[in-house]
Amino acid sequence: MNNASLATADRITHLKVVVLALVASIAIMVIGITAHAVDDSRAYGVASTPVKAGKAVMMSTSETPTFVR
């Protein structure tokens, strides 16, 4: 038989096309399922309410006092 056209292809060629389409569709579904969006607030422990900054504190690594004017 002539396997150049899908209309005149034999049974084995049709089976190869169906198997290839099935494998490709499964691969696309697996990629889509594993690449789904994740809620970052649960994944990284982000607080649901924002935390406001407190009063500024000055720190020094030496014993000499630091004066700010």
C-alpha positions in Angstrom: 0.0 0.0 0.0 0.9 3.6 -0.4 1.6 5.2 3.0 2.1 8.7 1.8 -1.5 9.6 2.2 -3.5 9.0 5.4 -6.5 8.0 3.3 -4.6 5.2 1.6 -2.4 4.2 4.5 -2.5 0.7 5.9 -3.6 -0.4 9.4 -0.1 -0.2 11.0 0.4 3.4 9.8 -3.0 4.4 11.2 -2.1 2.8 14.5 1.2 4.7 14.6 -0.6 8.0 14.1 -3.1 7.2 16.8 -0.4 6.2 19.3 1.7 9.3 18.5 -1.3 11.5 19.1 -2.1 9.8 22.3 1.4 10.1 23.6 1.6 13.8 22.6 -1.7 14.6 24.3 -0.6 12.8 27.5 2.7 14.7 27.5 0.8 18.1 27.1 -1.6 17.2 29.9 1.3 16.2 32.3 3.1 19.5 31.5 -0.1 21.5 32.1 -0.8 19.8 35.4 2.7 20.2 36.8 2.9 23.8 35.7 -0.2 25.0 37.4 -0.2 28.3 39.4 0.5 28.0 43.1 -0.9 30.3 45.8 2.3 32.0 47.0 0.8 33.1 50.3 0.6 29.5 51.5 3.8 28.3 49.9 6.1 30.9 51.4 4.4 31.7 54.7 3.4 35.3 53.8 1.3 37.0 56.4 -2.3 37.7 55.2 -2.2 41.2 56.8 0.6 43.7 56.2 2.9 44.5 59.1 3.6 48.2 59.7 7.1 49.3 60.5 7.8 50.5 64.1 10.0 53.3 65.3 13.5 53.6 63.8 16.3 52.3 65.9 20.0 53.3 65.5 22.6 50.7 66.1 26.4 50.9 66.5 29.2 48.3 66.4 31.5 50.4 68.5 31.4 51.6 72.2 31.6 55.3 71.3 28.3 57.1 71.4 26.8 58.3 68.2 24.8 61.6 68.1 22.3 62.4 65.4 21.3 66.1 64.9 
